[in-house]
Amino acid sequence: MNSIQLNKKNPVVLFTVACLLVVLSFLVPSFPVAIFLAAAPLYAVLDYPWTTKTILLFLLISLIGAIVVGLLGSNRTTSSIFVYLFFLMTALSGFAGLQLLSGNRLNKFSFIILFIGGEYFLLLLMVQQNPVFLADVFQYKIEWTRWNIYTGYLGATLWIMVANLLFYQSILKTPKLSIIPLIAGVLIVLIPMIYSYNLPDNGMTKDEVILLHSGHELEHGKDNTNHSEIISRSSAWVSVLIIIFTLVNIKRKKGPVNRSLNNGK
């Protein structure tokens, strides 16, 4: 079977498709299933041979967008949405930059870790501004994510990104449809959902996360420690390590090259 050849399209088209699928998911809050396909085109965008100019262009567009929002955005929710779009473009261009620096040694699961870690930093920096997260798509479908009392609210972002990675590998990565990643993706979507329906608690809501990280106490005997965001907090630390090790490896590579050049003089 032939797969959908979106990976032959322009990266701008892929990014636009991803954004439209995200918007569709938020517009249908009672059944936001499109979110499990929304990030798949973003993985395909990362397959393109990014150059320094492309990365700088993405960052410039992101910066302009952030400035416009800062000057014109009076509505807090609208501003948070545009800030998240800025974060998304920065995450893509930042990962592409790390790929260039590391010689394409980072895999796409590294992107997931960096992405979730970035959302955690966004939570810490914008807790008073009600930031937007990918996990917000389930705000009106909390029966799908009751298990977030164990993973943290942003654990739903990990769920979304892993499912999308499998669907990308099945539909977009190769010329033919890959059955095994497709089945794995369906199972990744269904198993946590079924498990959630069998849990007695309603899980953690976004309002509770904002209260918790604003220094307030939660009610009903829920976790009042920062351990509630164990997935995103751990991803943030691992993200820092990924960046550090990438930069250290670059310095090590440049060292022998510079010494050989100096010896040749």
PyRosetta script that sets phi, psi and omega in degrees:
from pyrosetta import init, pose_from_sequence

init()
pose = pose_from_sequence("MNSIQLNKKNPVVLFTVACLLVVLSFLVPSFPVAIFLAAAPLYAVLDYPWTTKTILLFLLISLIGAIVVGLLGSNRTTSSIFVYLFFLMTALSGFAGLQLLSGNRLNKFSFIILFIGGEYFLLLLMVQQNPVFLADVFQYKIEWTRWNIYTGYLGATLWIMVANLLFYQSILKTPKLSIIPLIAGVLIVLIPMIYSYNLPDNGMTKDEVILLHSGHELEHGKDNTNHSEIISRSSAWVSVLIIIFTLVNIKRKKGPVNRSLNNGK")
pose.set_psi(1, 140.8)
pose.set_omega(1, 179.9)
pose.set_phi(2, -86.4)
pose.set_psi(2, 140.4)
pose.set_omega(2, 177.4)
pose.set_phi(3, -87.3)
pose.set_psi(3, 167.2)
pose.set_omega(3, 177.0)
pose.set_phi(4, -72.7)
pose.set_psi(4, 122.6)
pose.set_omega(4, -172.4)
pose.set_phi(5, -89.4)
pose.set_psi(5, 51.9)
pose.set_omega(5, 175.3)
pose.set_phi(6, -67.0)
pose.set_psi(6, -23.7)
pose.set_omega(6, -177.3)
pose.set_phi(7, -70.7)
pose.set_psi(7, -7.0)
pose.set_omega(7, 175.3)
pose.set_phi(8, -93.1)
pose.set_psi(8, -4.1)
pose.set_omega(8, -179.4)
pose.set_phi(9, -84.1)
pose.set_psi(9, 171.7)
pose.set_omega(9, 177.0)
pose.set_phi(10, -67.1)
pose.set_psi(10, 141.5)
pose.set_omega(10, 179.0)
pose.set_phi(11, -56.5)
pose.set_psi(11, -31.2)
pose.set_omega(11, 178.1)
pose.set_phi(12, -64.4)
pose.set_psi(12, -38.8)
pose.set_omega(12, 177.9)
pose.set_phi(13, -63.9)
pose.set_psi(13, -44.6)
pose.set_omega(13, 179.4)
pose.set_phi(14, -61.8)
pose.set_psi(14, -44.0)
pose.set_omega(14, 179.5)
pose.set_phi(15, -63.8)
pose.set_psi(15, -39.4)
pose.set_omega(15, 179.2)
pose.set_phi(16, -65.7)
pose.set_psi(16, -42.4)
pose.set_omega(16, 178.1)
pose.set_phi(17, -60.4)
pose.set_psi(17, -43.3)
pose.set_omega(17, 179.5)
pose.set_phi(18, -61.1)
pose.set_psi(18, -45.6)
pose.set_omega(18, -179.9)
pose.set_phi(19, -63.3)
pose.set_psi(19, -40.7)
pose.set_omega(19, 179.0)
pose.set_phi(20, -64.1)
pose.set_psi(20, -38.8)
pose.set_omega(20, 178.5)
pose.set_phi(21, -67.7)
pose.set_psi(21, -36.9)
pose.set_omega(21, 176.3)
pose.set_phi(22, -64.4)
pose.set_psi(22, -46.1)
pose.set_omega(22, 179.0)
pose.set_phi(23, -60.8)
pose.set_psi(23, -43.1)
pose.set_omega(23, 178.8)
pose.set_phi(24, -59.7)
pose.set_psi(24, -40.3)
pose.set_omega(24, 179.9)
pose.set_phi(25, -63.3)
pose.set_psi(25, -39.8)
pose.set_omega(25, 179.2)
pose.set_phi(26, -74.5)
pose.set_psi(26, -27.1)
pose.set_omega(26, 178.8)
pose.set_phi(27, -76.5)
pose.set_psi(27, -19.3)
pose.set_omega(27, 177.8)
pose.set_phi(28, -119.1)
pose.set_psi(28, 68.9)
pose.set_omega(28, -173.6)
pose.set_phi(29, -65.3)
pose.set_psi(29, -21.2)
pose.set_omega(29, -179.5)
pose.set_phi(30, -77.2)
pose.set_psi(30, -17.0)
pose.set_omega(30, 179.1)
pose.set_phi(31, -153.2)
pose.set_psi(31, 71.5)
pose.set_omega(31, -173.3)
pose.set_phi(32, -83.3)
pose.set_psi(32, 45.5)
pose.set_omega(32, -174.2)
pose.set_phi(33, -69.1)
pose.set_psi(33, -21.9)
pose.set_omega(33, -179.5)
pose.set_phi(34, -63.3)
pose.set_psi(34, -19.2)
pose.set_omega(34, -178.9)
pose.set_phi(35, -64.8)
pose.set_psi(35, -23.4)
pose.set_omega(35, -179.2)
pose.set_phi(36, -78.2)
pose.set_psi(36, -1.8)
pose.set_omega(36, 173.5)
pose.set_phi(37, -118.8)
pose.set_psi(37, -9.6)
pose.set_omega(37, -170.8)
pose.set_phi(38, -65.8)
pose.set_psi(38, -37.5)
pose.set_omega(38, -176.7)
pose.set_phi(39, -86.6)
pose.set_psi(39, -11.1)
pose.set_omega(39, -179.4)
pose.set_phi(40, -57.3)
pose.set_psi(40, -43.6)
pose.set_omega(40, 176.8)
pose.set_phi(41, -62.9)
pose.set_psi(41, -27.5)
pose.set_omega(41, 178.9)
pose.set_phi(42, -66.7)
pose.set_psi(42, -37.0)
pose.set_omega(42, 175.7)
pose.set_phi(43, -63.5)
pose.set_psi(43, -36.4)
pose.set_omega(43, 177.6)
pose.set_phi(44, -68.0)
pose.set_psi(44, -34.0)
pose.set_omega(44, 176.4)
pose.set_phi(45, -60.3)
pose.set_psi(45, -38.8)
pose.set_omega(45, -179.4)
pose.set_phi(46, -68.6)
pose.set_psi(46, -16.0)
pose.set_omega(46, 178.3)
pose.set_phi(47, -75.2)
pose.set_psi(47, -18.0)
pose.set_omega(47, -177.6)
pose.set_phi(48, -72.0)
pose.set_psi(48, 149.6)
pose.set_omega(48, 179.2)
pose.set_phi(49, -72.5)
pose.set_psi(49, 86.5)
pose.set_omega(49, 179.8)
pose.set_phi(50, -64.7)
pose.set_psi(50, 140.8)
pose.set_omega(50, 174.6)
pose.set_phi(51, -115.1)
pose.set_psi(51, 169.5)
pose.set_omega(51, 178.2)
pose.set_phi(52, -60.4)
pose.set_psi(52, -37.8)
pose.set_omega(52, 179.2)
pose.set_phi(53, -64.1)
pose.set_psi(53, -41.6)
pose.set_omega(53, 179.7)
pose.set_phi(54, -63.7)
pose.set_psi(54, -43.5)
pose.set_omega(54, 179.7)
pose.set_phi(55, -62.5)
pose.set_psi(55, -45.7)
pose.set_omega(55, 179.8)
pose.set_phi(56, -64.4)
pose.set_psi(56, -35.1)
pose.set_omega(56, 178.1)
pose.set_phi(57, -64.7)
pose.set_psi(57, -45.0)
pose.set_omega(57, 178.0)
pose.set_phi(58, -60.1)
pose.set_psi(58, -43.9)
pose.set_omega(58, -179.4)
pose.set_phi(59, -66.1)
pose.set_psi(59, -37.6)
pose.set_omega(59, 179.1)
pose.set_phi(60, -65.2)
pose.set_psi(60, -44.4)
pose.set_omega(60, 178.3)
pose.set_phi(61, -61.5)
pose.set_psi(61, -41.4)
pose.set_omega(61, 179.3)
pose.set_phi(62, -62.6)
pose.set_psi(62, -42.7)
pose.set_omega(62, -179.2)
pose.set_phi(63, -64.9)
pose.set_psi(63, -43.7)
pose.set_omega(63, 178.7)
pose.set_phi(64, -61.2)
pose.set_psi(64, -43.3)
pose.set_omega(64, 178.5)
pose.set_phi(65, -61.0)
pose.set_psi(65, -42.0)
pose.set_omega(65, 179.7)
pose.set_phi(66, -64.7)
pose.set_psi(66, -39.8)
pose.set_omega(66, 179.6)
pose.set_phi(67, -65.5)
pose.set_psi(67, -43.7)
pose.set_omega(67, 179.1)
pose.set_phi(68, -60.8)
pose.set_psi(68, -44.3)
pose.set_omega(68, 178.9)
pose.set_phi(69, -62.6)
pose.set_psi(69, -42.0)
pose.set_omega(69, 179.8)
pose.set_phi(70, -63.2)
pose.set_psi(70, -33.5)
pose.set_omega(70, -178.3)
pose.set_phi(71, -84.2)
pose.set_psi(71, -36.7)
pose.set_omega(71, -172.4)
pose.set_phi(72, -109.2)
pose.set_psi(72, -21.4)
pose.set_omega(72, -173.4)
pose.set_phi(73, -75.0)
pose.set_psi(73, 104.1)
pose.set_omega(73, 177.5)
pose.set_phi(74, -95.6)
pose.set_psi(74, -29.5)
pose.set_omega(74, 178.8)
pose.set_phi(75, -82.4)
pose.set_psi(75, 126.7)
pose.set_omega(75, -174.9)
pose.set_phi(76, -63.7)
pose.set_psi(76, -40.4)
pose.set_omega(76, -179.3)
pose.set_phi(77, -66.0)
pose.set_psi(77, -45.1)
pose.set_omega(77, 178.2)
pose.set_phi(78, -60.5)
pose.set_psi(78, -42.5)
pose.set_omega(78, 179.2)
pose.set_phi(79, -62.1)
pose.set_psi(79, -40.2)
pose.set_omega(79, -179.7)
pose.set_phi(80, -65.2)
pose.set_psi(80, -36.4)
pose.set_omega(80, 178.6)
pose.set_phi(81, -64.3)
pose.set_psi(81, -45.4)
pose.set_omega(81, -179.7)
pose.set_phi(82, -68.9)
pose.set_psi(82, -34.0)
pose.set_omega(82, 175.9)
pose.set_phi(83, -64.0)
pose.set_psi(83, -38.1)
pose.set_omega(83, 179.3)
pose.set_phi(84, -68.4)
pose.set_psi(84, -37.0)
pose.set_omega(84, 175.5)
pose.set_phi(85, -62.5)
pose.set_psi(85, -41.4)
pose.set_omega(85, 174.8)
pose.set_phi(86, -60.0)
pose.set_psi(86, -43.6)
pose.set_omega(86, 178.4)
pose.set_phi(87, -61.7)
pose.set_psi(87, -41.8)
pose.set_omega(87, -178.8)
pose.set_phi(88, -63.2)
pose.set_psi(88, -45.8)
pose.set_omega(88, 179.7)
pose.set_phi(89, -67.2)
pose.set_psi(89, -36.8)
pose.set_omega(89, 177.7)
pose.set_phi(90, -67.1)
pose.set_psi(90, -38.8)
pose.set_omega(90, 179.0)
pose.set_phi(91, -63.1)
pose.set_psi(91, -43.4)
pose.set_omega(91, 178.8)
pose.set_phi(92, -63.2)
pose.set_psi(92, -50.8)
pose.set_omega(92, -177.3)
pose.set_phi(93, -69.0)
pose.set_psi(93, -35.2)
pose.set_omega(93, 177.8)
pose.set_phi(94, -65.0)
pose.set_psi(94, -43.4)
pose.set_omega(94, 178.3)
pose.set_phi(95, -65.9)
pose.set_psi(95, -40.7)
pose.set_omega(95, 177.9)
pose.set_phi(96, -61.7)
pose.set_psi(96, -37.5)
pose.set_omega(96, 177.1)
pose.set_phi(97, -65.0)
pose.set_psi(97, -41.3)
pose.set_omega(97, 176.6)
pose.set_phi(98, -64.3)
pose.set_psi(98, -34.9)
pose.set_omega(98, 177.7)
pose.set_phi(99, -64.5)
pose.set_psi(99, -42.6)
pose.set_omega(99, 178.0)
pose.set_phi(100, -63.0)
pose.set_psi(100, -42.8)
pose.set_omega(100, -177.8)
pose.set_phi(101, -69.3)
pose.set_psi(101, -33.0)
pose.set_omega(101, -176.6)
pose.set_phi(102, -92.7)
pose.set_psi(102, -1.2)
pose.set_omega(102, -177.2)
pose.set_phi(103, 72.2)
pose.set_psi(103, 38.3)
pose.set_omega(103, 178.5)
pose.set_phi(104, 60.1)
pose.set_psi(104, 39.3)
pose.set_omega(104, 179.3)
pose.set_phi(105, -91.2)
pose.set_psi(105, -14.2)
pose.set_omega(105, -178.8)
pose.set_phi(106, -85.9)
pose.set_psi(106, 136.1)
pose.set_omega(106, 176.9)
pose.set_phi(107, -94.1)
pose.set_psi(107, 177.6)
pose.set_omega(107, -174.7)
pose.set_phi(108, -73.7)
pose.set_psi(108, -19.7)
pose.set_omega(108, 174.5)
pose.set_phi(109, -70.3)
pose.set_psi(109, -27.6)
pose.set_omega(109, 173.5)
pose.set_phi(110, -63.3)
pose.set_psi(110, -37.3)
pose.set_omega(110, 176.8)
pose.set_phi(111, -62.1)
pose.set_psi(111, -40.7)
pose.set_omega(111, 178.7)
pose.set_phi(112, -60.8)
pose.set_psi(112, -45.1)
pose.set_omega(112, 180.0)
pose.set_phi(113, -62.1)
pose.set_psi(113, -46.3)
pose.set_omega(113, 179.1)
pose.set_phi(114, -63.5)
pose.set_psi(114, -37.3)
pose.set_omega(114, -178.6)
pose.set_phi(115, -66.3)
pose.set_psi(115, -48.7)
pose.set_omega(115, -179.5)
pose.set_phi(116, -67.6)
pose.set_psi(116, -38.8)
pose.set_omega(116, 174.9)
pose.set_phi(117, -60.5)
pose.set_psi(117, -38.5)
pose.set_omega(117, 177.2)
pose.set_phi(118, -64.5)
pose.set_psi(118, -38.1)
pose.set_omega(118, 177.3)
pose.set_phi(119, -64.0)
pose.set_psi(119, -36.4)
pose.set_omega(119, 179.0)
pose.set_phi(120, -65.1)
pose.set_psi(120, -43.6)
pose.set_omega(120, 176.7)
pose.set_phi(121, -63.2)
pose.set_psi(121, -35.9)
pose.set_omega(121, 177.2)
pose.set_phi(122, -63.0)
pose.set_psi(122, -39.8)
pose.set_omega(122, 177.5)
pose.set_phi(123, -61.9)
pose.set_psi(123, -44.3)
pose.set_omega(123, -178.7)
pose.set_phi(124, -67.7)
pose.set_psi(124, -38.9)
pose.set_omega(124, -175.2)
pose.set_phi(125, -79.7)
pose.set_psi(125, -28.2)
pose.set_omega(125, -173.5)
pose.set_phi(126, -121.2)
pose.set_psi(126, 25.4)
pose.set_omega(126, -175.3)
pose.set_phi(127, -59.6)
pose.set_psi(127, -30.0)
pose.set_omega(127, 179.4)
pose.set_phi(128, -81.5)
pose.set_psi(128, -13.4)
pose.set_omega(128, -176.8)
pose.set_phi(129, -103.5)
pose.set_psi(129, 10.5)
pose.set_omega(129, -179.6)
pose.set_phi(130, 53.3)
pose.set_psi(130, 67.1)
pose.set_omega(130, -176.6)
pose.set_phi(131, -65.2)
pose.set_psi(131, 158.1)
pose.set_omega(131, 178.3)
pose.set_phi(132, -96.9)
pose.set_psi(132, 138.9)
pose.set_omega(132, 177.3)
pose.set_phi(133, -131.1)
pose.set_psi(133, 160.5)
pose.set_omega(133, 177.2)
pose.set_phi(134, -62.1)
pose.set_psi(134, -34.1)
pose.set_omega(134, -179.3)
pose.set_phi(135, -65.7)
pose.set_psi(135, -16.5)
pose.set_omega(135, -179.2)
pose.set_phi(136, -63.3)
pose.set_psi(136, -17.1)
pose.set_omega(136, -179.0)
pose.set_phi(137, -62.8)
pose.set_psi(137, -19.8)
pose.set_omega(137, -179.4)
pose.set_phi(138, -101.1)
pose.set_psi(138, 15.4)
pose.set_omega(138, -178.8)
pose.set_phi(139, -59.6)
pose.set_psi(139, -33.1)
pose.set_omega(139, -179.7)
pose.set_phi(140, -105.1)
pose.set_psi(140, 13.5)
pose.set_omega(140, 176.8)
pose.set_phi(141, -135.7)
pose.set_psi(141, 51.5)
pose.set_omega(141, -173.4)
pose.set_phi(142, -66.7)
pose.set_psi(142, -17.3)
pose.set_omega(142, 178.1)
pose.set_phi(143, -69.3)
pose.set_psi(143, -11.8)
pose.set_omega(143, 176.3)
pose.set_phi(144, -85.2)
pose.set_psi(144, -20.1)
pose.set_omega(144, -171.1)
pose.set_phi(145, -129.2)
pose.set_psi(145, 36.2)
pose.set_omega(145, 178.5)
pose.set_phi(146, -64.5)
pose.set_psi(146, -22.1)
pose.set_omega(146, 179.7)
pose.set_phi(147, -72.0)
pose.set_psi(147, -3.6)
pose.set_omega(147, -178.8)
pose.set_phi(148, -70.4)
pose.set_psi(148, -5.9)
pose.set_omega(148, 172.7)
pose.set_phi(149, -67.0)
pose.set_psi(149, -19.0)
pose.set_omega(149, 178.2)
pose.set_phi(150, -98.6)
pose.set_psi(150, -35.5)
pose.set_omega(150, -175.5)
pose.set_phi(151, -96.3)
pose.set_psi(151, -20.9)
pose.set_omega(151, -169.8)
pose.set_phi(152, 96.9)
pose.set_psi(152, 160.2)
pose.set_omega(152, -177.6)
pose.set_phi(153, -57.3)
pose.set_psi(153, -40.4)
pose.set_omega(153, -177.8)
pose.set_phi(154, -77.8)
pose.set_psi(154, -0.2)
pose.set_omega(154, 172.2)
pose.set_phi(155, -61.2)
pose.set_psi(155, -26.6)
pose.set_omega(155, 177.3)
pose.set_phi(156, -66.0)
pose.set_psi(156, -30.3)
pose.set_omega(156, 175.9)
pose.set_phi(157, -64.0)
pose.set_psi(157, -41.9)
pose.set_omega(157, 176.5)
pose.set_phi(158, -60.4)
pose.set_psi(158, -43.9)
pose.set_omega(158, 178.1)
pose.set_phi(159, -56.8)
pose.set_psi(159, -47.8)
pose.set_omega(159, -179.0)
pose.set_phi(160, -63.8)
pose.set_psi(160, -46.7)
pose.set_omega(160, -174.4)
pose.set_phi(161, -68.6)
pose.set_psi(161, -38.6)
pose.set_omega(161, 178.7)
pose.set_phi(162, -67.6)
pose.set_psi(162, -43.4)
pose.set_omega(162, 177.2)
pose.set_phi(163, -60.1)
pose.set_psi(163, -43.2)
pose.set_omega(163, 178.6)
pose.set_phi(164, -64.0)
pose.set_psi(164, -36.8)
pose.set_omega(164, 178.6)
pose.set_phi(165, -62.3)
pose.set_psi(165, -41.6)
pose.set_omega(165, 179.5)
pose.set_phi(166, -67.8)
pose.set_psi(166, -40.2)
pose.set_omega(166, 178.2)
pose.set_phi(167, -69.0)
pose.set_psi(167, -33.8)
pose.set_omega(167, 173.8)
pose.set_phi(168, -61.8)
pose.set_psi(168, -46.9)
pose.set_omega(168, -179.6)
pose.set_phi(169, -63.8)
pose.set_psi(169, -30.6)
pose.set_omega(169, -179.3)
pose.set_phi(170, -80.8)
pose.set_psi(170, -41.7)
pose.set_omega(170, -168.9)
pose.set_phi(171, -103.3)
pose.set_psi(171, -37.5)
pose.set_omega(171, -169.6)
pose.set_phi(172, -108.4)
pose.set_psi(172, -24.2)
pose.set_omega(172, -171.5)
pose.set_phi(173, -73.3)
pose.set_psi(173, -39.9)
pose.set_omega(173, -175.5)
pose.set_phi(174, -118.3)
pose.set_psi(174, 159.4)
pose.set_omega(174, 179.6)
pose.set_phi(175, -61.5)
pose.set_psi(175, -27.8)
pose.set_omega(175, -179.5)
pose.set_phi(176, -110.7)
pose.set_psi(176, 150.3)
pose.set_omega(176, 178.7)
pose.set_phi(177, -65.4)
pose.set_psi(177, 126.9)
pose.set_omega(177, 178.8)
pose.set_phi(178, -95.8)
pose.set_psi(178, 119.9)
pose.set_omega(178, -173.3)
pose.set_phi(179, -73.6)
pose.set_psi(179, -43.0)
pose.set_omega(179, -174.5)
pose.set_phi(180, -61.8)
pose.set_psi(180, -49.5)
pose.set_omega(180, 175.9)
pose.set_phi(181, -61.3)
pose.set_psi(181, -32.1)
pose.set_omega(181, 178.8)
pose.set_phi(182, -64.8)
pose.set_psi(182, -46.9)
pose.set_omega(182, 178.4)
pose.set_phi(183, -63.7)
pose.set_psi(183, -42.6)
pose.set_omega(183, 178.8)
pose.set_phi(184, -61.2)
pose.set_psi(184, -39.7)
pose.set_omega(184, 178.7)
pose.set_phi(185, -64.0)
pose.set_psi(185, -43.0)
pose.set_omega(185, 178.5)
pose.set_phi(186, -62.3)
pose.set_psi(186, -41.6)
pose.set_omega(186, -179.9)
pose.set_phi(187, -66.9)
pose.set_psi(187, -39.3)
pose.set_omega(187, 178.5)
pose.set_phi(188, -62.1)
pose.set_psi(188, -32.7)
pose.set_omega(188, 177.8)
pose.set_phi(189, -75.6)
pose.set_psi(189, -45.1)
pose.set_omega(189, -171.3)
pose.set_phi(190, -77.9)
pose.set_psi(190, -41.8)
pose.set_omega(190, -173.5)
pose.set_phi(191, -61.8)
pose.set_psi(191, -50.5)
pose.set_omega(191, 176.9)
pose.set_phi(192, -61.9)
pose.set_psi(192, -32.6)
pose.set_omega(192, 179.8)
pose.set_phi(193, -66.5)
pose.set_psi(193, -45.7)
pose.set_omega(193, 179.2)
pose.set_phi(194, -65.3)
pose.set_psi(194, -42.1)
pose.set_omega(194, 178.2)
pose.set_phi(195, -60.6)
pose.set_psi(195, -40.0)
pose.set_omega(195, -178.9)
pose.set_phi(196, -62.9)
pose.set_psi(196, -40.6)
pose.set_omega(196, -179.2)
pose.set_phi(197, -64.3)
pose.set_psi(197, -20.7)
pose.set_omega(197, -178.7)
pose.set_phi(198, -95.8)
pose.set_psi(198, 3.9)
pose.set_omega(198, 177.1)
pose.set_phi(199, -91.9)
pose.set_psi(199, 141.4)
pose.set_omega(199, -176.7)
pose.set_phi(200, -76.2)
pose.set_psi(200, -31.6)
pose.set_omega(200, -176.5)
pose.set_phi(201, -84.3)
pose.set_psi(201, 161.0)
pose.set_omega(201, -179.9)
pose.set_phi(202, -85.2)
pose.set_psi(202, -3.7)
pose.set_omega(202, -179.0)
pose.set_phi(203, 81.5)
pose.set_psi(203, -174.0)
pose.set_omega(203, -177.7)
pose.set_phi(204, -96.9)
pose.set_psi(204, 131.5)
pose.set_omega(204, 178.7)
pose.set_phi(205, -93.6)
pose.set_psi(205, 166.5)
pose.set_omega(205, 179.3)
pose.set_phi(206, -65.4)
pose.set_psi(206, -38.1)
pose.set_omega(206, 179.3)
pose.set_phi(207, -59.6)
pose.set_psi(207, -38.8)
pose.set_omega(207, 179.0)
pose.set_phi(208, -67.8)
pose.set_psi(208, -37.9)
pose.set_omega(208, 177.5)
pose.set_phi(209, -63.3)
pose.set_psi(209, -44.2)
pose.set_omega(209, 179.3)
pose.set_phi(210, -63.3)
pose.set_psi(210, -42.4)
pose.set_omega(210, 178.0)
pose.set_phi(211, -62.2)
pose.set_psi(211, -44.4)
pose.set_omega(211, -177.9)
pose.set_phi(212, -60.7)
pose.set_psi(212, -45.2)
pose.set_omega(212, -177.3)
pose.set_phi(213, -84.7)
pose.set_psi(213, -0.4)
pose.set_omega(213, 172.7)
pose.set_phi(214, -96.8)
pose.set_psi(214, 1.8)
pose.set_omega(214, 177.3)
pose.set_phi(215, 92.4)
pose.set_psi(215, 12.1)
pose.set_omega(215, 179.9)
pose.set_phi(216, -95.7)
pose.set_psi(216, 162.4)
pose.set_omega(216, 178.2)
pose.set_phi(217, -90.6)
pose.set_psi(217, 144.2)
pose.set_omega(217, 175.0)
pose.set_phi(218, -91.5)
pose.set_psi(218, 154.2)
pose.set_omega(218, -179.5)
pose.set_phi(219, -98.2)
pose.set_psi(219, -179.7)
pose.set_omega(219, 173.9)
pose.set_phi(220, 62.3)
pose.set_psi(220, 26.0)
pose.set_omega(220, 174.8)
pose.set_phi(221, 70.3)
pose.set_psi(221, 19.5)
pose.set_omega(221, 179.6)
pose.set_phi(222, -79.9)
pose.set_psi(222, 164.0)
pose.set_omega(222, -176.8)
pose.set_phi(223, -59.6)
pose.set_psi(223, 124.6)
pose.set_omega(223, 179.1)
pose.set_phi(224, -106.7)
pose.set_psi(224, 25.7)
pose.set_omega(224, 179.5)
pose.set_phi(225, -118.2)
pose.set_psi(225, 165.7)
pose.set_omega(225, 179.1)
pose.set_phi(226, -71.4)
pose.set_psi(226, -5.4)
pose.set_omega(226, 178.9)
pose.set_phi(227, -67.3)
pose.set_psi(227, -11.5)
pose.set_omega(227, 179.8)
pose.set_phi(228, -64.2)
pose.set_psi(228, -23.2)
pose.set_omega(228, 178.5)
pose.set_phi(229, -107.9)
pose.set_psi(229, 49.4)
pose.set_omega(229, -173.7)
pose.set_phi(230, -63.9)
pose.set_psi(230, -37.7)
pose.set_omega(230, -179.2)
pose.set_phi(231, -66.4)
pose.set_psi(231, -53.4)
pose.set_omega(231, -176.6)
pose.set_phi(232, -70.1)
pose.set_psi(232, -36.7)
pose.set_omega(232, 179.6)
pose.set_phi(233, -66.3)
pose.set_psi(233, -41.3)
pose.set_omega(233, 177.1)
pose.set_phi(234, -65.3)
pose.set_psi(234, -39.0)
pose.set_omega(234, 178.5)
pose.set_phi(235, -63.6)
pose.set_psi(235, -35.5)
pose.set_omega(235, 178.8)
pose.set_phi(236, -63.7)
pose.set_psi(236, -44.1)
pose.set_omega(236, 178.2)
pose.set_phi(237, -65.7)
pose.set_psi(237, -42.6)
pose.set_omega(237, 179.0)
pose.set_phi(238, -65.0)
pose.set_psi(238, -36.7)
pose.set_omega(238, 177.8)
pose.set_phi(239, -59.8)
pose.set_psi(239, -43.7)
pose.set_omega(239, 178.0)
pose.set_phi(240, -60.9)
pose.set_psi(240, -41.7)
pose.set_omega(240, 179.5)
pose.set_phi(241, -65.7)
pose.set_psi(241, -40.2)
pose.set_omega(241, 178.5)
pose.set_phi(242, -60.0)
pose.set_psi(242, -45.6)
pose.set_omega(242, -179.2)
pose.set_phi(243, -64.8)
pose.set_psi(243, -43.6)
pose.set_omega(243, -179.4)
pose.set_phi(244, -62.7)
pose.set_psi(244, -48.8)
pose.set_omega(244, -178.4)
pose.set_phi(245, -64.7)
pose.set_psi(245, -34.4)
pose.set_omega(245, 177.4)
pose.set_phi(246, -63.8)
pose.set_psi(246, -46.0)
pose.set_omega(246, -179.9)
pose.set_phi(247, -66.9)
pose.set_psi(247, -37.4)
pose.set_omega(247, 178.6)
pose.set_phi(248, -65.2)
pose.set_psi(248, -42.3)
pose.set_omega(248, 179.3)
pose.set_phi(249, -64.1)
pose.set_psi(249, -35.0)
pose.set_omega(249, 177.9)
pose.set_phi(250, -65.0)
pose.set_psi(250, -43.0)
pose.set_omega(250, -179.7)
pose.set_phi(251, -64.1)
pose.set_psi(251, -38.6)
pose.set_omega(251, 179.0)
pose.set_phi(252, -65.9)
pose.set_psi(252, -37.7)
pose.set_omega(252, -179.8)
pose.set_phi(253, -68.6)
pose.set_psi(253, -38.4)
pose.set_omega(253, -177.4)
pose.set_phi(254, -71.1)
pose.set_psi(254, -28.7)
pose.set_omega(254, -177.6)
pose.set_phi(255, -57.3)
pose.set_psi(255, -56.3)
pose.set_omega(255, 179.4)
pose.set_phi(256, -61.3)
pose.set_psi(256, -34.8)
pose.set_omega(256, -179.7)
pose.set_phi(257, -65.1)
pose.set_psi(257, -46.3)
pose.set_omega(257, -179.7)
pose.set_phi(258, -64.2)
pose.set_psi(258, -38.3)
pose.set_omega(258, 179.5)
pose.set_phi(259, -65.7)
pose.set_psi(259, -39.1)
pose.set_omega(259, -179.7)
pose.set_phi(260, -67.9)
pose.set_psi(260, -35.5)
pose.set_omega(260, 177.8)
pose.set_phi(261, -67.6)
pose.set_psi(261, -39.6)
pose.set_omega(261, -179.7)
pose.set_phi(262, -68.3)
pose.set_psi(262, -35.5)
pose.set_omega(262, 179.1)
pose.set_phi(263, -68.7)
pose.set_psi(263, -26.7)
pose.set_omega(263, -178.4)
pose.set_phi(264, -80.9)
pose.set_psi(264, -12.1)
pose.set_omega(264, -178.2)
pose.set_phi(265, -77.7)
pose.dump_pdb("model.pdb")
